[in-house]
Amino acid sequence: MEAEIKKYEQAIQNHPIFSGVSAAEFGALMEQCRLKNYKQSQNVWYAGSPRNGLLLMLEGVTEVYVAINGQSSSHEVLEVLEAGDVVGFSSLADFLGEPAPFDHPYTVEVQAVEESVCLHIPYSVMEARWHQEEVRDYMLRQVSVRLRDIYASLAEQVHLAHQWGESDPFIQRVQDVMNTPVVTVSENTPVREVAAKMVDHHASSVVVEDTDQNIVGIITEKDLVQRVLSSGTGSDVTASAVMTSHPYLIQTQSYYYEAMSRFLLNGVKHLPVVTPENENRVVGMVTLSDLLRKRNRGRFEILQQIETTTGDTLPEMKHAIYDVLAHLISDRIPTLHLLEIITKLYDRLVRRCVEMAETEVVTKHGPPPVRYAFFLMGSGGRAEQFMLTDQDHFLVFEDPESDEDREKAESYFRALGHEIVYWLERAGYKRCDGNMMASEGAWRGSTSQWGDRLRTWGLRATNQNILLGHNFLAFRFLYGDQSVRDTFVETVHTQLESSTIFLYRAAEQEKNAPIPMLDHPVRAIFRLKKEGIDIKKHALFPFHHSLQILAAKHGIFGGTPLEKIDSLQEISVIDEAFADDLRFAYEVALKIRVEQSWSRYERGEGSTSEIKFSQIKSRDKEELMQAMKIFRTLQSQAVSAFGLRT
C-alpha cells in the first residue's frame, strides 16, 4: 500500500465500495489504486480523456461540467462533488462491456474547484468487488440519482434553449418588458393577506416595502409553498417572516440580456425593477417567463441558419450577420456589448466552416491521426471583428509518436488547413495578405514544432518577428481539443519565459513609438495641427501591444483584451481604477472605429482606419483625447516593466 494512502485509509475503508473487506484484501486492492492530486482549476478529466476506472474524492471539491463550444472558460456545471463522492459513473457502460454507439462518448469534463485529492480505482478493482451485492446496490443507487438529476437539468436547459436561444440580440431594455404597476405589501402584512392579494392581481410575486416605500424583500409563490404550506407555518405570520430579503434587482435601462443573465446565473425567476436615480424604489417587475414570452424570434433565426448552413448557403451568412450589426448600431447598443453579440455569431460561422472542412478531410483521409486545436488571432482573436476582414488563424496538433506518424499528421493537417481556408473564403473571409493562415506551414504544427518556432522568434527578435508575435499573442482557442489547447498555452508560457529578449525588444519598440497626444480642441481650432488619426495604428494597436506585453510578462496568454485586463487586475498588476479606465478607453476607440467604418460601408466607400476629426462629434473627440492619455499610461507601464524609461 502506498504510504500516502495511509492518511486516507479510514475514509477509503468506510466507503461502500470497500466496506467489509479484510485487511489483506484491502491491501491487495490498494496496490492497484493510485492517489492523484489536483491543483485548483486543474482539469481532472477532459471531454475526450479515456475512462479506465473511477475516481473517489478524498479531499477538496470538483465540478462536472460541459464546456460550451469546447471552451472551459464558458461552461455549464452539471454537478459539484465533494469528499466521498465518486467521479466516472458515465463510463460504467464501458466497464460492463456495453459497446459505444458513437466515436466520442465522453462529453463532460471534470475540474478541481480547489486543491483536491482523488483515489483512482481501476476497473480491475471494480471487477474484484462487483460480486458484492452491497457494492452493486450502492452503484445502482448513485447512478439512479445522477440520472434523475441530469435529466431534470437537461429538460430545463432544452426548454430554455428552444424558447430563448443562446445568443439573444439584447436589443430591448428592461423597461420595455417589465410589468406595472407593482403589487406591494408592507412588512407587517399577514401572509394570508399576501396570498389573497397575489390571487386578486394574478401575480406570481409581491414586493415587500418598509414605511418609506423602499423595497426590503420579495415573496414569490414558491416562498409561500416552501415557507408556509410545507413547513406548517401559521397564516398569521407576517410578510417579513417569509420574504426573501435583499432580492436581486435590475435597472430600467439595463438590456434584455442583462436581465436574462441575472435570472440564469442567480437561479431566480423574478426581478424587481428600479431606476438608476433611486435603487430603493421599485417601479416594475420582470419575470423569466416575461422575457421568454416577449422575445423577438426573428433575431434568433440566424443562429439556426449558421448551424445548418451548407456550401450553397454559406455566402449568405455574411449578409445575415451584417443585418444584425446594422440593427445593433441603429439601436445604439454599447460597443462592447455589440461586439460580444457579433463575435458569438462570427465564432459560430467560423466553427461551422471548420466543421465542414473537417468533414471533407475525414471523408478523404479518415479521422484525425492525433488531437488538434484551432485558434483565431488578430481581430478575430481579440473578439473585436465587426465586419469580415482577412483570415488570421493557426492549427496546433499533438506530437505524433514516430517519424512515420509525424509525416501522416503533417500531411493530414496540411489538407485540413487548406480546407479551412477554402470554406472561410466561401463565407466571405478574404485570404490573409501575409499568409498567416493554417494552410501555411509556418502557421500549423505539432506542440513541439510550435515550441521551436517560438524559440526562434525569441532568439531572433527582429522587427518582423515581433510584428508576427503581436498578431500571434492575440490568439483565442475556438475549436478542437481542450487538452491540446492547455498544452499549447503552457508551451507558449515556457518559451516566452525563457526568451525575455523578445518581450524586451517588443517593449523597446513601444518606447520608441509613443502614442501621440491629441491637441486640445480650442488650440486645434486655430492651429489645426492634427486633422485626423489612424485609430488602429495610433490607438488600438499600441493599446493591444502594450497590454499583451504586460500580460505576457506576468504569464497571461491568449484571450480577449478585456480578459487580459481582468487577469492583470486580479493579480494586482493594475488596480481597479486603472482597469476601469482601460475598459472605458478601449470602448471609446472601438465605438469610433465601428461607427466610422460602418458609415463608410453604407456609403460604398473603401475600408480605412483613418478618422477625420471633422467627421466625429465634439464629445467623441474629447473622449478620444482622454482615451489616448489612458492608452499612453498603459504603454508607459508596459515599457517600465522591462526597466525602460519613456
Rosetta blueprint (number, residue, H / E / L):
1 M L
2 E L
3 A H
4 E H
5 I H
6 K H
7 K H
8 Y H
9 E H
10 Q H
11 A H
12 I H
13 Q H
14 N H
15 H L
16 P L
17 I L
18 F L
19 S L
20 G L
21 V L
22 S L
23 A H
24 A H
25 E H
26 F H
27 G H
28 A H
29 L H
30 M H
31 E H
32 Q H
33 C L
34 R E
35 L E
36 K E
37 N E
38 Y E
39 K L
40 Q L
41 S L
42 Q L
43 N E
44 V E
45 W E
46 Y L
47 A L
48 G L
49 S L
50 P L
51 R L
52 N L
53 G E
54 L E
55 L E
56 L E
57 M E
58 L E
59 E E
60 G L
61 V E
62 T E
63 E E
64 V E
65 Y E
66 V E
67 A E
68 I E
69 N L
70 G L
71 Q E
72 S E
73 S E
74 S E
75 H E
76 E E
77 V E
78 L E
79 E E
80 V E
81 L E
82 E E
83 A L
84 G L
85 D L
86 V E
87 V E
88 G L
89 F H
90 S H
91 S H
92 L H
93 A H
94 D H
95 F H
96 L L
97 G L
98 E L
99 P L
100 A L
101 P L
102 F L
103 D L
104 H L
105 P L
106 Y L
107 T L
108 V L
109 E E
110 V E
111 Q E
112 A E
113 V L
114 E L
115 E L
116 S E
117 V E
118 C E
119 L E
120 H E
121 I E
122 P E
123 Y H
124 S H
125 V H
126 M H
127 E H
128 A H
129 R H
130 W L
131 H L
132 Q L
133 E H
134 E H
135 V H
136 R H
137 D H
138 Y H
139 M H
140 L H
141 R H
142 Q H
143 V H
144 S H
145 V H
146 R H
147 L H
148 R H
149 D H
150 I H
151 Y H
152 A H
153 S H
154 L H
155 A H
156 E H
157 Q H
158 V H
159 H H
160 L H
161 A H
162 H H
163 Q H
164 W H
165 G L
166 E L
167 S L
168 D L
169 P L
170 F L
171 I L
172 Q L
173 R E
174 V H
175 Q H
176 D H
177 V H
178 M L
179 N E
180 T L
181 P L
182 V L
183 V L
184 T E
185 V E
186 S E
187 E L
188 N L
189 T L
190 P E
191 V H
192 R H
193 E H
194 V H
195 A H
196 A H
197 K H
198 M H
199 V H
200 D H
201 H L
202 H L
203 A L
204 S L
205 S E
206 V E
207 V E
208 V E
209 E E
210 D L
211 T L
212 D L
213 Q L
214 N L
215 I E
216 V E
217 G E
218 I E
219 I E
220 T E
221 E H
222 K H
223 D H
224 L H
225 V H
226 Q H
227 R H
228 V H
229 L H
230 S L
231 S L
232 G L
233 T L
234 G L
235 S L
236 D L
237 V L
238 T E
239 A H
240 S H
241 A H
242 V H
243 M L
244 T E
245 S E
246 H L
247 P L
248 Y L
249 L L
250 I E
251 Q E
252 T L
253 Q L
254 S L
255 Y E
256 Y H
257 Y H
258 E H
259 A H
260 M H
261 S H
262 R H
263 F H
264 L H
265 L H
266 N H
267 G L
268 V L
269 K L
270 H E
271 L E
272 P E
273 V E
274 V E
275 T L
276 P L
277 E L
278 N L
279 E L
280 N L
281 R L
282 V E
283 V E
284 G E
285 M E
286 V E
287 T E
288 L H
289 S H
290 D H
291 L H
292 L H
293 R H
294 K L
295 R L
296 N L
297 R H
298 G H
299 R H
300 F H
301 E H
302 I H
303 L H
304 Q H
305 Q H
306 I H
307 E H
308 T H
309 T L
310 T L
311 G L
312 D L
313 T L
314 L L
315 P L
316 E H
317 M H
318 K H
319 H H
320 A H
321 I H
322 Y H
323 D H
324 V H
325 L H
326 A H
327 H H
328 L H
329 I H
330 S H
331 D L
332 R L
333 I L
334 P L
335 T H
336 L H
337 H H
338 L H
339 L H
340 E H
341 I H
342 I H
343 T H
344 K H
345 L H
346 Y H
347 D H
348 R H
349 L H
350 V H
351 R H
352 R H
353 C H
354 V H
355 E H
356 M H
357 A H
358 E H
359 T H
360 E H
361 V H
362 V H
363 T H
364 K H
365 H H
366 G L
367 P L
368 P L
369 P L
370 V L
371 R L
372 Y E
373 A E
374 F E
375 F E
376 L E
377 M L
378 G H
379 S H
380 G H
381 G H
382 R L
383 A L
384 E L
385 Q L
386 F L
387 M L
388 L L
389 T L
390 D E
391 Q L
392 D L
393 H E
394 F E
395 L E
396 V E
397 F E
398 E L
399 D L
400 P L
401 E L
402 S L
403 D H
404 E H
405 D H
406 R H
407 E H
408 K H
409 A H
410 E H
411 S H
412 Y H
413 F H
414 R H
415 A H
416 L H
417 G H
418 H H
419 E H
420 I H
421 V H
422 Y H
423 W H
424 L H
425 E H
426 R H
427 A H
428 G L
429 Y L
430 K E
431 R L
432 C L
433 D L
434 G L
435 N L
436 M L
437 M L
438 A L
439 S L
440 E L
441 G H
442 A H
443 W H
444 R E
445 G E
446 S E
447 T H
448 S H
449 Q H
450 W H
451 G H
452 D H
453 R H
454 L H
455 R H
456 T H
457 W H
458 G H
459 L H
460 R L
461 A L
462 T L
463 N H
464 Q H
465 N H
466 I H
467 L H
468 L H
469 G H
470 H H
471 N H
472 F H
473 L L
474 A L
475 F L
476 R E
477 F E
478 L E
479 Y E
480 G E
481 D L
482 Q H
483 S H
484 V H
485 R H
486 D H
487 T H
488 F H
489 V H
490 E H
491 T H
492 V H
493 H H
494 T H
495 Q H
496 L H
497 E H
498 S H
499 S L
500 T H
501 I H
502 F H
503 L H
504 Y H
505 R H
506 A H
507 A H
508 E H
509 Q H
510 E H
511 K H
512 N H
513 A L
514 P L
515 I L
516 P L
517 M L
518 L L
519 D L
520 H L
521 P H
522 V H
523 R H
524 A H
525 I H
526 F H
527 R H
528 L L
529 K L
530 K L
531 E L
532 G E
533 I E
534 D E
535 I H
536 K H
537 K H
538 H H
539 A H
540 L H
541 F H
542 P H
543 F H
544 H H
545 H H
546 S H
547 L H
548 Q H
549 I H
550 L H
551 A H
552 A H
553 K H
554 H L
555 G L
556 I L
557 F L
558 G L
559 G L
560 T L
561 P H
562 L H
563 E H
564 K H
565 I H
566 D H
567 S H
568 L H
569 Q H
570 E H
571 I L
572 S L
573 V L
574 I L
575 D L
576 E H
577 A H
578 F H
579 A H
580 D H
581 D H
582 L H
583 R H
584 F H
585 A H
586 Y H
587 E H
588 V H
589 A H
590 L H
591 K H
592 I H
593 R H
594 V H
595 E H
596 Q H
597 S H
598 W H
599 S H
600 R H
601 Y H
602 E H
603 R H
604 G L
605 E L
606 G L
607 S L
608 T L
609 S L
610 E E
611 I E
612 K E
613 F H
614 S H
615 Q H
616 I L
617 K L
618 S H
619 R H
620 D H
621 K H
622 E H
623 E H
624 L H
625 M H
626 Q H
627 A H
628 M H
629 K H
630 I H
631 F H
632 R H
633 T H
634 L H
635 Q H
636 S H
637 Q H
638 A H
639 V H
640 S H
641 A L
642 F L
643 G L
644 L L
645 R L
646 T L
